[in-house]
Amino acid sequence: MKKLLMCLIFFGLIGSSAFAQENSKYYLGVGAGFDYGGLFGAKLEILPIESVGIFAGAGYNLLSIGWNVGGTYKILPHKKVSPNLMLMYGYNAVFVGADPYAKQYEMTSYGVTAGINLDIKVGKKNNKISTGLFVPFRSSKFMDNYDRAKDNPYLTVSTLLPVQFTFGFNFGFKI
């Protein structure tokens, strides 16, 4: 099922660029957060139509390469500040151990993440700052692993936040 979903999203990205309107917009950004694949990452966003974007991001999540693919709906695409609805699939949690006892629990979670973000247009070249708030739906396998780590008396485990933030700068261009 995951492979089928990934194939559909991949071919959707390819197809959207092939059938995009003549004045489609593209963004290439750097940032931190789920849509950028981790703590340090990059994101490519294609807007085949004015209020709909499709994106893919990849970055370092402190354990491995994290990735996400998804879509955005731009509520006010013509305004300087546009709120957006976002839905993505990919990396949405990571457990990294700082001591030898924790190594057995290290794991990355992949699943659906939903959220909202703001695109703030800056400059004259269609660049934007994006910031957002996301709710990850973490896998039961990851949560079971996290609970086992919390129950280990030799580990100090930080609490998982129910929401996550993202921030990035995106350069706009047309092809």
N, C-alpha and C positions, 0 to 999 in steps of 0.2 A: 504494500500500500504506500509506504514512504517513497519507494523508488518511482511508482506511478505518479505520485504527487510532484516529485522533483522533476520528472520528465515533462509533465504538463506545464509547470512553471517555467522551466528552461525554454521549451518551445514557444510558450507565450511571450517570453522576453524577446526571442528571436523574431517571432511573427509580428509582434507589435512594432518593432523597428522596421521591418520590411513593408508593412502596410500603413505606416504612420503618415499623418498629414504632412504636407510639404513644409509647414512651419512648426514642426515638432521641436520641443525643447529637450535638452539634455543637461544633466548636472553630474559633475564629478566632485565628490567631497571627501574630506578627511574629518574624523571625529572620534568620539567615544560613545558606546552604547550598543544596544542590540542591533539596530539597523546598520551599524558600522562593523558588526561582527565581534565586538569586544572592547577592551580598554583602549586599544589603538587600532584604528582601521580606516577603511575606505569604502565609499559607496558610489555606485553608478545608478542614476535615476533617469528614466526615459518617460517623457510625457507625450504619448501618441495622440492624445486629445488634451485640450486645455486643462480640464479639471481632474484628470486621472493619470496617475503615475505608477510605473512598475519599477522596482528597484532590486538590486542585489548588492550585498555588502559582505566584506571579509576583513578579519582582523585577528589580533592576538588576544585571547581571553584569559591569560595567565597560566593556562595549561596546554593549550594547543591552538590551532587555527579555528576560529569560530566563523560561522557564515549565516546569513539570513537572506531570504528572498521574499518579496511581498508586494503589496500595492497600497496606494494612497488615494484618497479622494479629497481634492482641494475644494474647500467650501467657498472661499472667496479668492479665486485665482488671479483676479485683476488688481487686488488691493496690495498695499505695501506689506501688510501683515495678514497672512492667511492661515486660519485654523484648518487642520486636516485630520481626517480619520485614517488610521493605519492598521493593517493586518499583515502579519508575516509568519513565516515558518522558518525555524532554524534554531541556533544556539539561544537559550534563554536562562541558563544557570550554569555555574561551574563550582566544583568543590576542589580546592587546592590545599594540600597539607603543608605545614611548615616544619613538621618533625617526622621522624621515621614511623611513628604509629599511624600517622594520617595517610601515608602513601597508599595504603590498601583501599582507601575511600575516595581517592581522586577520580573525578568523573565530570563529564560535560553533559548537560541535559539539552535535548532537542525537542521542540514542540511549538505550538501556536502561541503567539503573543499579539495582543491587541492594544491599541492606545490612541492617543491624540498628540499632535505636535503643532508647533507654530513655525511657519516659514516667514522670515523677516527679510525682505529684499533690501540689499545694500548696494550702493554704487550705481553706475550707469550701464554695467555690462551684464545685468540679470543675475548677479551673484546673490546668494542668500545665506543667512544663518538659520539653522534648524535646531530647535530644542523640543523635547517631548517627554511625555510621561506614559509609561507602558505597564501593562499587567501581564505577566508571563503565566502561562498554564503549563506548569512543569510536569514531567512524566512521573508516573507512580514509581518507576524503577529508580529515578533520581531521588525522589522523596524518601523512599524506603532506605536507600543508601545514606542519605543525610540523617535520618532518624537513628540508624545504627551508629553513625559517627558521634551523634549527640549523646548516645547512651554509653559510649566508651569512657570510662572514668579517667583515662590517661590523656584525653583530649579536651581542649577548650575550643568550642565551636561557636562561631558568631551566628547570629540570627539572620535568617533569610528575610530580606525586605519583600513586602507584598507588591511593591511597585518599584520600577527602576526609571532612571532619568537618562536622557541622551542629549548630546550637544555636538554640533559640527558646523563646519563652514563648507559651502558648496559653490563651485565655480560653474556658472551657466554658459552654455554654448549651443550653437546649431550646426548641423552637418548638412 
